[in-house]
Amino acid sequence: MDNKTIGKRIKELRLLNKLTQHDMAVELDVTEKYISNIETGSASCGFPKMVQLANVLNCSLDYLLGENLAYNNQTDKNVELNDLTYKLKLLNANQIEHISDMINSLITRNIK
């Protein structure tokens, strides 16, 4: 996966975790400009920082790098499902219940 794609995923995860670039910079002991450069793909980071990033973003390193090892050979649809599963883990119980209700409603409509 290239730096731009990894950076896009890092930014998405940062926003999902409700972190600012400043928050990330403080957690990683780097500058906000460095975080910006990572997110835009203008810079890359070494393995130790990548591990720190994964910890701060509450995800696995393979997810962060876009290489979920257990799912490398799956279809695009299954990769999307993996992304949705990760995002669901960030929600609280009420939000999950609401999404479950919406899914059940969609399924019921498709059955009719």
Residue pairs with C-beta under 8 A, 6 or more apart in sequence:
1 65
1 66
1 67
2 41
3 41
3 42
3 43
3 44
4 40
4 41
5 41
5 66
6 38
6 41
6 44
6 64
6 65
6 66
7 38
7 39
7 40
7 41
8 39
8 41
9 64
9 66
10 38
10 39
10 53
10 57
10 64
11 39
13 57
13 58
13 59
13 64
14 20
14 21
14 24
14 39
14 57
16 87
16 90
17 56
17 57
17 58
17 90
19 27
19 56
19 57
21 32
21 35
21 36
21 39
22 32
24 35
24 53
24 56
25 31
25 32
25 34
25 35
27 52
27 56
28 35
28 49
28 52
28 53
28 56
30 49
34 43
36 42
37 43
38 44
38 45
38 53
45 53
50 61
50 64
50 65
51 61
53 64
54 60
54 61
54 63
54 64
57 64
58 90
59 86
60 68
62 68
62 69
63 82
63 86
68 79
68 82
71 78
71 79
71 82
74 82
88 96
88 99
91 99
